[in-house]
Amino acid sequence: MFIDAGHSRYVAEHVAGARYVELPGDGQPSARDPEDTAPEIDGFLTVVARPATSERVLATVMFTDVAGSTELAAELGDAAWRELLTRHDRLITDEVLRHRGRVVKSLGDGALALFDGPSRALGCALAIRSGLAQLGLQSRAGLHTGECELLADEDVGGIAVHIAARIAALAQPDEVLASSTVRDLSIGSSFRLQSRGEQLLKGVSERWRVFAVEAARRPAPPTPCL
């Protein structure tokens, strides 16, 4: 019996997931050595489909920006403002890396960053505020923890990113705001989160409890007895 190899190749090329395998021999299936065919048959029967890779990741999202940046840029002039922004960007990158985060992208006078834990994000936001204050800049920050969608070019999206952006927009100059999710996940940490009440976030259907973030105050040392 003659087996048309060309026909077999055609079928393999037009059937999704098919693979054409050609073994040595005289073309007679009955004469085929089982040691030749058994591995191929076993591989076909025991193949395991790869699980789908999730395109979402749980992270704490941080948005920052400079308060009054337009007025400050007009006051300083283009050259001085660009130099200040360069120092601003360097400080944010350094602090995000120091707190084991990742800068997703620069936003002109701010940044979007991701962290694998809320406490690191909170510490980073406060460190950025302190560092920018030394540059004469007032900053705002908003944080939220949730699932983010991984996009092309290492960008991120999803409702968690939108919530963090909306919370940042509520912040006053030199204020760090966080969602109730961040607050609940960071209980027991060295941060004080004071309620700013329920807020309606633009584009988000439900109200969110928002908290202002500060570092916990260290107790004063006891007065020595004389």
Secondary structure as the mmCIF struct_conf table of DSSP 4:
data_model
#
loop_
_struct_conf.conf_type_id
_struct_conf.id
_struct_conf.beg_label_comp_id
_struct_conf.beg_label_asym_id
_struct_conf.beg_label_seq_id
_struct_conf.end_label_comp_id
_struct_conf.end_label_asym_id
_struct_conf.end_label_seq_id
HELX_RH_AL_P HELX_RH_AL_P1 ALA A 5 HIS A 14
BEND BEND1 VAL A 15 VAL A 15
TURN_TY1_P TURN_TY1_P1 ALA A 16 GLY A 17
BEND BEND2 GLY A 25 GLY A 27
HELX_RH_3T_P HELX_RH_3T_P1 PRO A 29 ALA A 31
HELX_RH_AL_P HELX_RH_AL_P2 PRO A 34 THR A 46
HELX_LH_PP_P HELX_LH_PP_P1 ALA A 49 SER A 54
STRN STRN1 ARG A 56 VAL A 66
TURN_TY1_P TURN_TY1_P2 ALA A 67 GLY A 68
HELX_RH_AL_P HELX_RH_AL_P3 SER A 69 LEU A 76
HELX_RH_AL_P HELX_RH_AL_P4 ASP A 78 ARG A 98
TURN_TY1_P TURN_TY1_P3 HIS A 99 ARG A 100
STRN STRN2 ARG A 102 SER A 106
BEND BEND3 GLY A 108 ASP A 109
STRN STRN3 GLY A 110 PHE A 115
BEND BEND4 ASP A 116 GLY A 117
HELX_RH_AL_P HELX_RH_AL_P5 PRO A 118 GLN A 134
TURN_TY1_P TURN_TY1_P4 LEU A 135 GLY A 136
STRN STRN4 SER A 139 LEU A 150
HELX_RH_3T_P HELX_RH_3T_P2 ALA A 152 GLU A 154
STRN STRN5 VAL A 156 GLY A 157
BEND BEND5 GLY A 158 GLY A 158
HELX_RH_AL_P HELX_RH_AL_P6 ILE A 159 LEU A 170
HELX_LH_PP_P HELX_LH_PP_P2 ALA A 171 GLN A 172
TURN_TY1_P TURN_TY1_P5 PRO A 173 ASP A 174
STRN STRN6 GLU A 175 SER A 179
HELX_RH_AL_P HELX_RH_AL_P7 SER A 180 LEU A 185
TURN_TY1_P TURN_TY1_P6 SER A 186 GLY A 188
BEND BEND6 SER A 189 SER A 190
STRN STRN7 PHE A 191 LEU A 200
TURN_TY1_P TURN_TY1_P7 LYS A 202 GLY A 203
BEND BEND7 SER A 205 GLU A 206
STRN STRN8 ARG A 207 ALA A 215
HELX_LH_PP_P HELX_LH_PP_P3 ALA A 216 CYS A 225
#
